[in-house]
Amino acid sequence: MSNNPDIEELTYKRNALNAQMTKLIEERNRTNEQIRSIAEKISNIDHQISSMKKSHKLNKTGITDHALLRYLERIHGFDVEEIRKELMTDSLRKCLQTYKTGKVTENGITYIFRDNAIVTIMID
């Protein structure tokens, strides 16, 4: 019977350590989830930065694509919104709604899209 207090004491200590370990594991899991979430946000920001750099990239003349588009629209009378409507067919709209990133070919034109937006067009 003299061993009983020792066994009880060790059992108590073991249970306390198990409880402490369980809390630490739960904390680690929460921390890992926070790390994953932050890493995803960083990745999204990196992607946005990359997209912005590409869209604002200067060509050899020092004119951005945005400035060129506005020139065509305002000086040469291109109706940019009408062109957007022409590009966005029903099947292309469905594809953008279904898939976040990818490409689809219609009538010999390949549309490349990323984050549910057309980013470039290639003619086959």
VEXMI-532685 format. One record per residue (C-alpha): x, y, z; residue in one letter; residue number from 1. Coordinates in steps of 0.2 Angstrom, whole numbers, m for minus. Example, Ala and Ser with C-alpha at 12.3 -4.5 7.8 and 13.67 -1.06 7.14 Angstrom:
<pts>
((62; m22; 39); "a"; 1)
((68; m5; 36); "s"; 2)
</pts>
This chain:
<pts>
((0; 0; 0); "m"; 1)
((15; 11; 2); "s"; 2)
((16; 12; m17); "n"; 3)
((m1; 18; m19); "n"; 4)
((2; 37; m15); "p"; 5)
((17; 36; m27); "d"; 6)
((7; 29; m41); "i"; 7)
((m7; 41; m38); "e"; 8)
((5; 56; m38); "e"; 9)
((13; 49; m54); "l"; 10)
((m4; 47; m62); "t"; 11)
((m9; 65; m57); "y"; 12)
((7; 71; m65); "k"; 13)
((5; 61; m81); "r"; 14)
((m13; 67; m83); "n"; 15)
((m7; 85; m80); "a"; 16)
((6; 83; m93); "l"; 17)
((m6; 75; m105); "n"; 18)
((m18; 90; m103); "a"; 19)
((m4; 102; m105); "q"; 20)
((2; 93; m121); "m"; 21)
((m16; 92; m128); "t"; 22)
((m17; 111; m126); "k"; 23)
((0; 114; m134); "l"; 24)
((m5; 103; m149); "i"; 25)
((m21; 112; m151); "e"; 26)
((m12; 129; m150); "e"; 27)
((1; 122; m163); "r"; 28)
((m14; 117; m175); "n"; 29)
((m22; 135; m173); "r"; 30)
((m5; 142; m176); "t"; 31)
((m2; 131; m192); "n"; 32)
((m19; 137; m198); "e"; 33)
((m14; 155; m196); "q"; 34)
((2; 152; m205); "i"; 35)
((m7; 144; m219); "r"; 36)
((m19; 158; m220); "s"; 37)
((m6; 171; m220); "i"; 38)
((4; 162; m233); "a"; 39)
((m11; 162; m244); "e"; 40)
((m14; 180; m242); "k"; 41)
((5; 184; m246); "i"; 42)
((3; 173; m262); "s"; 43)
((m12; 182; m267); "n"; 44)
((m3; 199; m264); "i"; 45)
((12; 193; m274); "d"; 46)
((0; 188; m288); "h"; 47)
((m8; 205; m288); "q"; 48)
((8; 214; m288); "i"; 49)
((14; 203; m303); "s"; 50)
((m2; 206; m312); "s"; 51)
((m1; 225; m309); "m"; 52)
((17; 225; m315); "k"; 53)
((13; 216; m331); "k"; 54)
((m2; 228; m334); "s"; 55)
((8; 244; m331); "h"; 56)
((23; 238; m341); "k"; 57)
((30; 251; m352); "l"; 58)
((35; 246; m370); "n"; 59)
((50; 253; m379); "k"; 60)
((41; 270; m382); "t"; 61)
((37; 273; m364); "g"; 62)
((18; 271; m367); "i"; 63)
((8; 260; m355); "t"; 64)
((m6; 248; m362); "d"; 65)
((m18; 259; m352); "h"; 66)
((m13; 275; m361); "a"; 67)
((m13; 266; m378); "l"; 68)
((m31; 260; m374); "l"; 69)
((m37; 277; m369); "r"; 70)
((m29; 285; m385); "y"; 71)
((m38; 272; m396); "l"; 72)
((m54; 275; m387); "e"; 73)
((m54; 294; m385); "r"; 74)
((m44; 299; m401); "i"; 75)
((m49; 286; m413); "h"; 76)
((m67; 283; m407); "g"; 77)
((m65; 264; m402); "f"; 78)
((m80; 259; m391); "d"; 79)
((m71; 249; m378); "v"; 80)
((m87; 244; m369); "e"; 81)
((m94; 237; m385); "e"; 82)
((m78; 227; m388); "i"; 83)
((m79; 220; m371); "r"; 84)
((m97; 215; m374); "k"; 85)
((m92; 207; m391); "e"; 86)
((m78; 197; m382); "l"; 87)
((m89; 191; m368); "m"; 88)
((m99; 177; m376); "t"; 89)
((m111; 167; m366); "d"; 90)
((m100; 151; m366); "s"; 91)
((m85; 161; m361); "l"; 92)
((m95; 169; m347); "r"; 93)
((m100; 152; m341); "k"; 94)
((m82; 146; m342); "c"; 95)
((m76; 161; m331); "l"; 96)
((m89; 157; m319); "q"; 97)
((m85; 139; m318); "t"; 98)
((m66; 139; m318); "y"; 99)
((m55; 152; m309); "k"; 100)
((m40; 150; m321); "t"; 101)
((m37; 142; m338); "g"; 102)
((m40; 144; m356); "k"; 103)
((m53; 140; m369); "v"; 104)
((m53; 141; m388); "t"; 105)
((m68; 148; m398); "e"; 106)
((m69; 151; m416); "n"; 107)
((m50; 150; m418); "g"; 108)
((m47; 162; m403); "i"; 109)
((m39; 156; m387); "t"; 110)
((m44; 166; m372); "y"; 111)
((m32; 164; m357); "i"; 112)
((m40; 169; m340); "f"; 113)
((m34; 170; m322); "r"; 114)
((m44; 174; m307); "d"; 115)
((m60; 174; m317); "n"; 116)
((m54; 188; m329); "a"; 117)
((m47; 186; m347); "i"; 118)
((m29; 191; m346); "v"; 119)
((m24; 188; m364); "t"; 120)
((m30; 182; m381); "i"; 121)
((m21; 172; m394); "m"; 122)
((m26; 168; m412); "i"; 123)
((m23; 150; m417); "d"; 124)
</pts>
